[in-house]
């Protein structure tokens, strides 16, 4: 499967070694949590997930090519 991961601004600030958008290929179906680990992303840093524009879950099993949005913790002051 071809998965495109989109990192939000907060995650990009923490994961400076990764690009804002990256495509990875995995044998499917695969739990999103495992996909994140394979991509070098600690799942604990991801607070919200979207899969093809719909709200998802880190434990969701991905079984098709998809665009995955990853949003980290929001902070401000």
Secondary structure by P-SEA (a helix, b strand, c coil): cbbbbbbcaaaaaaacccccbbbbbbcccccaaaaaaaaccccccccbbbccccccccccccccbbbbbbbcccccc
